[in-house]
Amino acid sequence: MTRLCVPTSKGKTRLHEQRLLRNMGAHTVVLDLLQVPYDKAEDSQMKEVMVDAHEFLQHFCFGYKHNQALLYKHLDLFINAGDTVSTGYLIGLFVANISMAIQTRCQCVTVCCA
């Protein structure tokens, strides 16, 4: 699913594909997956799944304000995570949407968007 959202080689965003995935509810399934508890120290396969989930969400909202607004509602899942994967998600969430970043007034968002 992530490949459907990744910008083209010319840097063009795939708004149509991002909209299609939103209409299918792909983001809700991934958000539910991120809330599944697992042993972070022992379960390396689940860790890989979580990295893929974060990557999908990052590309799902990259440069598309409608999807950014949808995922903004779940910001607390990522701000308190404290890992580099969540930082990538935050960058995708706020890129090209400085008004949302300013509205957040969160230091970690300011650092990500600088």
C-alpha positions, 0 to 999 in steps of 0.5 A: 500500500505504501508504494501507492502513496510514494511521490513519483520520481518527478516529486509529484504527489499521488493525491488520487491514490492517497484519496482512494486509500482514504476512501477505502479506510486503509489508514484506520486499519493501520492506526488500529494495528499501531495500538496492538501491544507487543514486546518491543524487546523480543518481537522483532517481526512485530517491530518491522510491521510497526515500522512499515505501518509508520512508513505507510502513514507518513506517505499516506498524508505526505503533501495531502491536507485532507489526509493530514487532517484525518491523521492529526486527530491521532497525533497523541499516538506518535508524539509520546512514542519517542522513536525515530519512526514516529518522527518520520510520521510527524514530518509527513503529517506536517510537511506543506501544512505549516498552519497545522504545525503552528496550531499544534505548538508542540516543540517536537513538531517545531523541530521536525518542521524546521 
